[in-house]
Amino acid sequence: MDSSPNTPFVRPGKSAFMAIPAEPIDYAVMEHCPGSRFTVKTAALDAGWSDLGAWDAVWQVLPKDEDGNAHRGDALTTDSRNTLVHASSRLVSLVGVDNLIIIETPDAVLVADKSRRQNVKDIVNVLHASGREEQTLHRKVDRTWGWYDSIDDGHRFKVKRIQVKPGASLSLQKHHHRAEHWIVVKGTAEITNDKTTVLLSENQSTYIPFGAVHRLSNRGSLGYRAPAPEGATQPWRRRQFYTKNHTAHSVGAG
């Protein structure tokens, strides 16, 4: 078990977690409690409960327009009825469609007939069988120190946006076959670059050569404020990859 009182993360051991059966808790745990040493008590609750186990259940609880369309995020419709749109990063437009579920994220877009909502698991199985990383890794990934968003990548380069919480730091690390370019776009960053430590503020940048021991820290103490938290360091990271003989290849825009 990996946990810390300073973070909300609790990570069970991988082998123990993988050994847990993929069963609902009511079947796997609760039904075995009567007659065991674990006492189970229940109380009546009339709260209009829905476990939102499928996307059509989400559609049912959301407010709808006069045509039965339920939308979250930036969505436009014309001549469409009984649709669900969940748009998290861009505009989604519907023209002349009925009974569709459209779920848009930075990683992927799902379009499904509302009557086939339980068949979403079939796509998940296809993702697993094909070994695609979307099944396990999102474009935006939370970490104990903040998050990173992989906003662009190509042949031998990757661009990430990183936000570091006040008082947090990335781990001290080094890379033998890639270099990095960091640009601070919000807040103040403390940069460790081998034996040098500097403070960079908005619009300043630095270069981390391959083999350099480096770390990014946010020594600020101010809290978050949307959309760009004051005190939260937000650098752009541009990675430049090298072959084993250290010959530089193409670099993406920072």
C-alpha positions as CSV (number, residue, x, y, z in Angstrom):
1,M,0.0,0.0,0.0
2,D,1.4,3.4,-1.0
3,S,-0.2,6.4,0.8
4,S,0.7,9.7,2.3
5,P,-1.0,12.0,4.8
6,N,-0.1,15.0,2.6
7,T,-1.9,13.8,-0.6
8,P,-5.3,12.4,-1.5
9,F,-3.7,9.4,-3.3
10,V,-3.9,5.9,-1.9
11,R,-2.4,3.2,-4.2
12,P,-2.9,-0.5,-3.3
13,G,-0.1,-2.9,-4.2
14,K,-0.3,-3.9,-7.9
15,S,-0.3,-7.6,-7.3
16,A,-3.0,-7.4,-4.6
17,F,-5.2,-5.1,-6.8
18,M,-4.9,-7.3,-9.8
19,A,-6.0,-10.3,-7.7
20,I,-9.4,-8.6,-6.8
21,P,-12.3,-10.1,-8.8
22,A,-14.0,-7.7,-11.3
23,E,-17.3,-8.0,-9.5
24,P,-19.8,-5.5,-8.0
25,I,-19.3,-4.8,-4.3
26,D,-22.8,-5.9,-3.5
27,Y,-22.2,-9.4,-4.9
28,A,-18.5,-9.7,-3.9
29,V,-18.7,-8.3,-0.4
30,M,-22.2,-7.4,0.9
31,E,-23.9,-10.7,0.2
32,H,-21.3,-12.6,2.1
33,C,-21.6,-10.5,5.3
34,P,-24.8,-11.9,6.8
35,G,-23.8,-14.7,9.2
36,S,-20.2,-13.6,9.2
37,R,-18.2,-11.6,11.7
38,F,-19.1,-8.4,9.8
39,T,-22.3,-6.9,10.9
40,V,-24.4,-5.2,8.2
41,K,-27.1,-2.7,9.0
42,T,-29.4,-0.9,6.5
43,A,-31.6,2.2,6.6
44,A,-34.4,3.2,4.2
45,L,-33.4,6.2,2.0
46,D,-35.8,7.9,-0.4
47,A,-33.6,10.2,-2.4
48,G,-34.3,9.4,-6.0
49,W,-31.1,7.4,-6.2
50,S,-29.4,6.6,-9.5
51,D,-26.0,5.1,-9.7
52,L,-25.5,6.6,-13.2
53,G,-24.2,3.3,-14.4
54,A,-24.7,4.1,-18.1
55,W,-24.8,7.2,-20.3
56,D,-28.5,7.1,-20.8
57,A,-28.9,7.3,-17.0
58,V,-26.9,10.6,-17.2
59,W,-29.2,11.8,-19.9
60,Q,-32.2,11.0,-17.7
61,V,-31.1,13.1,-14.7
62,L,-29.8,16.2,-16.7
63,P,-32.1,19.1,-17.6
64,K,-33.3,19.0,-21.2
65,D,-34.4,21.5,-23.8
66,E,-37.8,21.3,-25.5
67,D,-36.6,18.6,-27.9
68,G,-35.3,16.4,-25.1
69,N,-31.6,17.2,-25.7
70,A,-29.3,17.2,-22.6
71,H,-26.0,19.0,-23.1
72,R,-23.0,19.7,-20.9
73,G,-20.2,21.9,-22.3
74,D,-20.1,23.7,-25.7
75,A,-22.8,22.1,-27.9
76,L,-25.1,23.3,-30.7
77,T,-28.0,21.4,-32.2
78,T,-30.5,21.8,-35.0
79,D,-33.4,19.5,-35.8
80,S,-32.1,16.9,-33.2
81,R,-34.0,15.2,-30.4
82,N,-33.3,13.2,-27.3
83,T,-29.5,13.5,-27.5
84,L,-26.8,13.6,-24.8
85,V,-23.7,15.7,-25.5
86,H,-20.8,15.9,-23.0
87,A,-18.2,18.2,-24.5
88,S,-15.2,18.9,-22.4
89,S,-12.7,20.6,-24.7
90,R,-14.3,21.8,-28.0
91,L,-17.5,22.6,-29.7
92,V,-19.8,19.7,-30.7
93,S,-22.5,20.3,-33.3
94,L,-25.5,18.1,-34.1
95,V,-27.6,18.3,-37.2
96,G,-30.7,16.1,-37.8
97,V,-29.9,13.3,-35.4
98,D,-32.0,11.5,-32.7
99,N,-31.2,9.4,-29.7
100,L,-27.5,9.7,-29.8
101,I,-24.9,9.9,-27.1
102,I,-21.8,12.0,-27.9
103,I,-19.0,12.1,-25.4
104,E,-16.1,14.3,-26.3
105,T,-12.8,14.4,-24.4
106,P,-9.3,15.5,-25.4
107,D,-8.4,11.8,-25.7
108,A,-11.2,10.5,-27.8
109,V,-14.9,10.9,-29.0
110,L,-17.6,8.3,-28.4
111,V,-20.7,8.3,-30.6
112,A,-23.4,5.7,-29.7
113,D,-27.1,5.0,-30.2
114,K,-28.7,5.6,-26.8
115,S,-30.5,2.2,-27.0
116,R,-27.0,0.5,-27.2
117,R,-25.5,2.2,-24.2
118,Q,-24.6,-1.1,-22.6
119,N,-22.4,-2.0,-25.6
120,V,-19.8,0.6,-24.8
121,K,-17.9,-2.2,-23.0
122,D,-17.5,-3.8,-26.5
123,I,-15.4,-0.8,-27.6
124,V,-13.4,-1.0,-24.3
125,N,-12.7,-4.7,-25.2
126,V,-11.5,-3.7,-28.7
127,L,-9.2,-1.1,-27.1
128,H,-7.7,-3.7,-24.8
129,A,-7.3,-6.3,-27.6
130,S,-5.6,-3.8,-29.9
131,G,-3.2,-2.6,-27.1
132,R,-4.1,1.1,-27.5
133,E,-2.9,3.3,-24.7
134,E,-6.3,5.2,-24.4
135,Q,-7.6,2.3,-22.3
136,T,-5.1,3.1,-19.5
137,L,-3.7,6.6,-20.1
138,H,-5.5,9.9,-20.5
139,R,-4.0,12.9,-22.2
140,K,-4.3,14.8,-18.9
141,V,-2.8,12.9,-16.0
142,D,-3.0,13.8,-12.3
143,R,0.0,13.4,-10.1
144,T,0.6,14.1,-6.4
145,W,2.4,17.3,-7.3
146,G,-0.2,18.5,-9.8
147,W,-0.9,17.4,-13.4
148,Y,0.4,17.3,-16.9
149,D,-1.4,17.5,-20.3
150,S,0.3,16.1,-23.4
151,I,-0.9,18.7,-25.8
152,D,1.2,17.7,-28.9
153,D,3.6,15.1,-30.1
154,G,5.2,13.9,-33.2
155,H,8.4,12.3,-34.6
156,R,10.8,12.4,-31.7
157,F,9.2,15.3,-29.8
158,K,6.5,15.8,-27.3
159,V,4.9,19.0,-25.8
160,K,3.4,19.0,-22.3
161,R,1.7,21.6,-20.2
162,I,2.5,21.0,-16.5
163,Q,0.9,22.6,-13.5
164,V,2.7,22.2,-10.1
165,K,0.8,22.8,-6.9
166,P,2.0,25.4,-4.4
167,G,4.8,23.9,-2.3
168,A,5.1,20.8,-4.6
169,S,8.0,19.5,-6.7
170,L,8.6,17.0,-9.4
171,S,11.1,14.3,-8.6
172,L,14.8,14.9,-9.1
173,Q,15.6,13.1,-12.4
174,K,17.8,12.9,-15.5
175,H,17.5,11.6,-19.0
176,H,20.3,10.3,-21.1
177,H,18.7,10.5,-24.5
178,R,16.5,13.5,-24.5
179,A,16.7,17.2,-23.7
180,E,13.9,19.5,-22.5
181,H,12.9,23.1,-23.0
182,W,10.8,24.7,-20.2
183,I,8.8,27.9,-20.6
184,V,7.0,29.4,-17.6
185,V,3.6,30.7,-18.6
186,K,2.1,31.4,-15.1
187,G,3.6,31.8,-11.6
188,T,7.2,31.4,-10.5
189,A,9.2,28.2,-11.0
190,E,12.3,27.1,-9.1
191,I,14.5,25.2,-11.6
192,T,17.2,22.8,-10.6
193,N,19.6,22.2,-13.5
194,D,22.6,20.1,-12.4
195,K,24.4,22.2,-9.8
196,T,22.5,25.4,-10.6
197,T,19.2,26.5,-9.1
198,V,17.3,29.5,-10.5
199,L,13.9,31.2,-10.3
200,L,12.0,31.8,-13.5
201,S,8.9,33.9,-13.8
202,E,6.3,34.3,-16.5
203,N,7.6,34.3,-20.1
204,Q,11.1,33.1,-19.0
205,S,12.6,29.8,-20.2
206,T,15.4,27.4,-19.7
207,Y,17.1,24.5,-21.4
208,I,17.7,21.1,-19.8
209,P,20.4,19.2,-21.7
210,F,20.5,15.5,-21.8
211,G,22.2,13.9,-18.8
212,A,21.5,16.9,-16.5
213,V,20.0,16.3,-13.1
214,H,16.9,18.5,-13.0
215,R,13.7,19.3,-11.0
216,L,10.8,21.7,-11.2
217,S,9.4,23.1,-8.0
218,N,6.7,25.7,-7.0
219,R,7.8,27.4,-3.8
220,G,4.6,29.6,-3.7
221,S,2.0,29.3,-1.0
222,L,-1.1,30.9,-2.6
223,G,-4.1,28.7,-3.4
224,Y,-5.9,28.0,-6.7
225,R,-8.1,30.3,-8.6
226,A,-9.7,29.2,-11.9
227,P,-8.9,29.2,-14.7
228,A,-5.2,29.7,-14.0
229,P,-4.5,29.4,-10.3
230,E,-2.5,32.2,-8.7
231,G,0.6,30.7,-7.1
232,A,0.4,27.5,-9.3
233,T,3.4,27.2,-11.6
234,Q,2.4,26.4,-15.2
235,P,5.3,25.7,-17.5
236,W,5.3,24.4,-21.0
237,R,7.7,21.5,-21.5
238,R,9.1,20.8,-24.9
239,R,11.1,17.6,-25.2
240,Q,13.9,17.2,-27.7
241,F,14.8,13.5,-28.2
242,Y,18.3,12.2,-29.2
243,T,19.6,9.0,-30.6
244,K,22.3,7.1,-28.7
245,N,25.0,9.0,-30.4
246,H,23.4,12.2,-29.2
247,T,22.5,13.6,-32.6
248,A,19.6,16.0,-32.3
249,H,16.4,15.4,-34.3
250,S,13.3,17.5,-35.0
251,V,11.9,19.6,-32.1
252,G,8.3,20.7,-31.7
253,A,7.2,24.2,-31.0
254,G,7.2,25.3,-27.4
